[in-house]
Amino acid sequence: MKHFYIILNPYKSGAVEMAEKISQYLESRGCICHMPERMEKADGDHTGYRYTDSGMVPENVECVITLGGDGTLIQAARDLAGRQIPMLGINMGTLGYLTQISGQEAITPRLAELVSDQFQLEHRMMLKGTVVRHGKVIAKELALNEIVVARREMLRLLRLNIRVNGEFLIQYHADGVIVGTPTGSTGYNLSAGGPIVEPTARMTILTPISAHSLNGRSVVLSSEDQIEIEVMGHVQDGQSAVFDGDSYVTLEVGDRILVERSEIETILVKLNAGSFLDNLRSKLAGI
């Protein structure tokens, strides 16, 4: 790889300095490295994107490097969805399952692996969620980690009907429900008691949040299945569909959220250091 684009969270300590260090190193190796002129989230209308304008990323960029944490990488994956540009995450925080490199380690040897093409590419499935109200589509969003239907107010119990491929499965009485990818299994799904799944697998995980019943267990489904979540209960309950913890759609009783595998995937760069199990073991030990 010789052509790079850096996306960073400027609020992470040391991220700006690290971006400059990376840029200098890559350019010293004959590479091209771009950085956005304004390295922060803009206020107001994002005109189709939230953090990174896909139109500002040159067509011949071979790799996007993100500096921040898992959230920074997920935001970049959503903003650049469909571009099929491999991404490498550098963690500037304390815990990151998606990021390949820690900002605390010597970064030059890892960049050398990148420049000399000593890496593999992992294709991670994404979900697409469609919100339907009175038979009309009111919103569509992508998610790399998960789509969550949850309450907006404390002490409100939600009733959610779950169907899979049109067949009724269960009604959850819970604080909400998570529909996650294998990549997202180590995120909110893990906190809610769901299973950890190898991230390149192809499946969808359905996990209730604080279910008020004894059958509130996760269900692992095929990636080809379509999951429908129907909001039941009372108008005043207050609930939202949240995509990767970033964007949300306010829901009304009777709304349906259709969740299925997206044809778009996120491509992550995997350097030649450590397996998923190595990473998982070290991250869990630090919790």
C-alpha positions as CSV (number, residue, x, y, z in Angstrom):
1,M,0.0,0.0,0.0
2,K,1.3,3.4,-0.9
3,H,-1.7,5.8,-0.7
4,F,-3.3,6.6,2.6
5,Y,-6.0,8.8,4.2
6,I,-6.0,9.5,8.0
7,I,-9.2,10.1,9.9
8,L,-8.8,11.0,13.6
9,N,-10.8,12.0,16.7
10,P,-9.1,15.2,17.7
11,Y,-10.5,15.0,21.2
12,K,-8.4,11.9,21.9
13,S,-5.2,12.8,23.7
14,G,-2.2,12.5,21.3
15,A,-4.2,11.8,18.2
16,V,-3.2,14.9,16.3
17,E,0.5,14.4,17.1
18,M,0.2,10.7,16.2
19,A,-1.4,11.6,12.8
20,E,1.5,13.9,12.0
21,K,4.0,11.3,13.0
22,I,2.3,8.7,10.8
23,S,2.1,11.1,7.9
24,Q,5.8,11.9,8.1
25,Y,6.8,8.3,8.3
26,L,4.7,7.2,5.3
27,E,5.9,10.1,3.2
28,S,9.5,9.2,4.1
29,R,8.8,5.8,2.6
30,G,7.6,7.3,-0.7
31,C,3.9,7.0,0.2
32,I,1.1,9.6,-0.2
33,C,-0.8,10.5,2.9
34,H,-3.8,12.8,3.1
35,M,-5.4,14.3,6.2
36,P,-8.7,16.3,6.3
37,E,-8.1,20.0,6.7
38,R,-10.7,20.2,9.5
39,M,-10.1,17.3,11.9
40,E,-13.2,17.6,14.0
41,K,-17.0,16.9,13.8
42,A,-18.8,19.8,12.1
43,D,-21.9,21.3,13.6
44,G,-25.2,21.4,11.9
45,D,-26.1,19.7,8.6
46,H,-23.6,17.1,7.5
47,T,-25.0,16.9,4.0
48,G,-25.2,13.1,3.8
49,Y,-22.3,12.2,6.1
50,R,-21.6,12.6,9.9
51,Y,-17.9,12.8,10.4
52,T,-16.0,12.2,7.1
53,D,-17.1,13.4,3.7
54,S,-16.6,10.5,1.4
55,G,-16.2,12.9,-1.5
56,M,-13.1,14.3,0.0
57,V,-11.3,10.9,0.1
58,P,-9.4,10.5,-3.2
59,E,-10.5,7.6,-5.4
60,N,-7.1,6.0,-5.4
61,V,-6.7,5.8,-1.7
62,E,-5.7,2.3,-0.8
63,C,-6.1,2.4,3.0
64,V,-7.9,4.6,5.6
65,I,-6.1,4.8,9.0
66,T,-8.3,5.8,11.9
67,L,-6.9,7.3,15.1
68,G,-9.2,7.2,18.2
69,G,-11.0,4.1,19.2
70,D,-13.6,1.6,18.0
71,G,-16.1,4.4,17.7
72,T,-13.9,6.4,15.3
73,L,-13.4,3.3,13.1
74,I,-17.1,2.5,13.1
75,Q,-18.0,6.1,12.1
76,A,-15.5,6.0,9.2
77,A,-16.9,2.6,8.1
78,R,-20.4,4.1,8.0
79,D,-19.4,7.3,6.3
80,L,-17.4,5.5,3.6
81,A,-19.8,2.6,3.2
82,G,-19.7,1.3,-0.3
83,R,-16.2,2.7,-1.1
84,Q,-14.6,-0.7,-0.2
85,I,-11.5,1.0,1.1
86,P,-9.6,-1.2,3.7
87,M,-9.3,0.4,7.1
88,L,-6.7,0.1,9.9
89,G,-7.6,1.3,13.4
90,I,-5.1,2.7,15.9
91,N,-6.5,2.9,19.4
92,M,-5.7,6.1,21.3
93,G,-8.0,5.1,24.2
94,T,-8.0,2.2,26.7
95,L,-10.1,-0.5,25.1
96,G,-10.7,-1.4,21.5
97,Y,-11.6,-4.7,19.9
98,L,-11.6,-3.4,16.3
99,T,-8.4,-1.4,16.3
100,Q,-5.2,-3.3,15.4
101,I,-2.6,-1.1,16.9
102,S,-2.3,0.6,20.3
103,G,-1.2,4.2,20.4
104,Q,1.1,3.2,23.3
105,E,3.2,0.8,21.3
106,A,6.1,1.5,18.9
107,I,4.1,2.2,15.7
108,T,6.9,2.3,13.2
109,P,7.3,-1.5,12.8
110,R,3.6,-1.9,12.3
111,L,3.5,0.8,9.6
112,A,6.5,-0.9,8.0
113,E,4.3,-4.1,7.7
114,L,1.6,-2.0,6.1
115,V,3.9,-0.4,3.5
116,S,5.5,-3.7,2.6
117,D,2.1,-5.4,2.2
118,Q,2.5,-7.8,5.2
119,F,-1.1,-8.0,6.1
120,Q,-4.4,-9.7,5.4
121,L,-7.8,-8.2,4.7
122,E,-10.9,-9.2,6.7
123,H,-14.4,-8.7,5.3
124,R,-16.9,-7.8,8.1
125,M,-20.6,-8.0,7.5
126,M,-22.8,-5.0,8.1
127,L,-26.5,-4.7,8.8
128,K,-29.1,-2.5,7.1
129,G,-32.1,-1.4,9.1
130,T,-35.3,-0.1,7.5
131,V,-37.9,1.7,9.7
132,V,-41.5,1.4,8.4
133,R,-44.4,3.4,9.7
134,H,-47.9,3.0,8.3
135,G,-46.6,1.0,5.4
136,K,-44.1,3.7,4.4
137,V,-40.3,3.7,4.8
138,I,-39.3,6.6,7.0
139,A,-35.6,5.8,7.5
140,K,-32.8,3.5,6.3
141,E,-29.4,3.2,8.1
142,L,-26.3,0.9,8.1
143,A,-24.6,-0.5,11.1
144,L,-21.3,-2.3,11.5
145,N,-21.8,-3.3,15.2
146,E,-25.5,-3.3,16.0
147,I,-29.0,-1.9,15.7
148,V,-30.6,-1.4,19.0
149,V,-34.3,-0.7,19.8
150,A,-34.3,0.8,23.3
151,R,-36.4,3.0,25.6
152,R,-35.6,6.7,25.8
153,E,-37.0,7.1,29.3
154,M,-36.0,5.4,32.6
155,L,-38.4,2.8,34.2
156,R,-40.3,2.2,31.0
157,L,-40.7,-1.5,29.9
158,L,-40.9,-2.1,26.2
159,R,-43.0,-4.8,24.5
160,L,-41.4,-5.8,21.2
161,N,-42.7,-8.5,18.8
162,I,-39.9,-10.3,17.0
163,R,-40.5,-12.1,13.7
164,V,-37.9,-14.0,11.6
165,N,-38.6,-14.3,7.9
166,G,-42.2,-13.4,8.6
167,E,-42.7,-16.1,11.3
168,F,-43.4,-15.0,14.9
169,L,-40.6,-15.9,17.3
170,I,-41.2,-14.2,20.6
171,Q,-42.5,-11.1,22.4
172,Y,-39.8,-9.5,24.5
173,H,-40.7,-7.6,27.7
174,A,-37.4,-5.8,28.1
175,D,-35.5,-2.5,28.2
176,G,-34.8,-3.1,24.5
177,V,-33.3,-5.6,22.0
178,I,-29.9,-5.7,20.2
179,V,-29.5,-7.0,16.7
180,G,-25.8,-7.4,16.3
181,T,-23.1,-8.6,13.9
182,P,-20.2,-10.8,14.8
183,T,-18.1,-7.7,14.8
184,G,-20.5,-6.1,17.3
185,S,-20.6,-9.2,19.5
186,T,-17.9,-7.7,21.8
187,G,-19.8,-4.4,22.1
188,Y,-23.2,-3.7,23.6
189,N,-24.1,-7.4,23.0
190,L,-21.4,-8.5,25.3
191,S,-22.5,-6.1,28.1
192,A,-26.1,-7.4,27.7
193,G,-24.9,-11.0,28.3
194,G,-24.8,-12.1,24.6
195,P,-22.3,-14.5,23.1
196,I,-18.9,-13.6,21.7
197,V,-18.6,-14.5,18.0
198,E,-15.6,-14.8,15.8
199,P,-15.8,-11.5,13.9
200,T,-15.5,-12.8,10.3
201,A,-18.4,-15.2,10.8
202,R,-21.6,-14.7,8.9
203,M,-24.5,-14.6,11.4
204,T,-26.8,-12.3,13.3
205,I,-27.2,-12.1,17.0
206,L,-30.5,-11.2,18.7
207,T,-30.0,-10.2,22.4
208,P,-32.7,-8.8,24.7
209,I,-31.6,-6.0,27.1
210,S,-32.6,-6.8,30.7
211,A,-35.5,-9.1,29.7
212,H,-38.3,-9.3,32.3
213,S,-38.7,-13.1,31.8
214,L,-36.8,-16.4,32.2
215,N,-36.6,-16.9,28.4
216,G,-34.6,-13.7,27.8
217,R,-31.7,-15.4,26.0
218,S,-29.8,-14.5,22.9
219,V,-30.7,-16.2,19.6
220,V,-28.1,-16.7,16.9
221,L,-29.5,-16.6,13.4
222,S,-28.3,-17.0,9.9
223,S,-27.0,-13.9,8.2
224,E,-29.6,-14.6,5.5
225,D,-32.5,-14.2,7.9
226,Q,-34.6,-11.0,8.0
227,I,-35.5,-9.9,11.5
228,E,-38.6,-7.8,12.1
229,I,-39.1,-5.8,15.4
230,E,-42.5,-4.4,16.0
231,V,-43.0,-1.8,18.7
232,M,-46.0,-2.6,20.9
233,G,-47.4,-1.0,24.1
234,H,-48.4,2.6,24.6
235,V,-47.7,5.8,22.7
236,Q,-46.1,7.5,25.7
237,D,-43.6,4.7,26.3
238,G,-40.9,6.4,24.3
239,Q,-38.4,4.3,22.2
240,S,-35.8,4.7,19.5
241,A,-33.9,2.7,17.0
242,V,-30.2,3.4,17.4
243,F,-27.6,2.5,14.8
244,D,-24.0,1.9,16.1
245,G,-24.7,4.1,19.1
246,D,-24.5,7.1,16.8
247,S,-27.7,7.9,14.8
248,Y,-31.2,7.2,16.0
249,V,-34.8,7.3,14.8
250,T,-37.6,8.0,17.2
251,L,-40.2,5.3,17.1
252,E,-43.9,5.2,17.6
253,V,-46.1,2.2,18.6
254,G,-46.8,0.1,15.5
255,D,-43.5,1.0,13.8
256,R,-41.6,-1.9,12.4
257,I,-37.8,-2.2,12.0
258,L,-36.6,-4.6,9.4
259,V,-33.0,-5.8,9.9
260,E,-31.1,-7.8,7.4
261,R,-27.5,-8.3,6.1
262,S,-26.3,-5.5,3.9
263,E,-24.7,-6.1,0.6
264,I,-22.0,-3.6,1.7
265,E,-19.1,-4.9,3.9
266,T,-16.4,-3.2,5.9
267,I,-12.9,-4.3,5.0
268,L,-10.4,-4.2,7.9
269,V,-6.6,-4.5,7.6
270,K,-5.2,-7.3,9.8
271,L,-1.5,-7.0,10.5
272,N,0.7,-10.1,11.1
273,A,0.6,-9.8,14.9
274,G,-1.9,-11.6,17.1
275,S,-5.0,-13.6,16.4
276,F,-8.6,-12.8,17.3
277,L,-8.2,-15.0,20.4
278,D,-5.0,-13.2,21.4
279,N,-6.8,-9.8,21.1
280,L,-9.8,-11.1,22.9
281,R,-7.8,-12.6,25.8
282,S,-5.9,-9.4,26.3
283,K,-9.0,-7.2,26.1
284,L,-11.0,-9.3,28.5
285,A,-8.1,-9.4,31.0
286,G,-8.2,-5.6,31.0
287,I,-11.9,-5.3,31.8
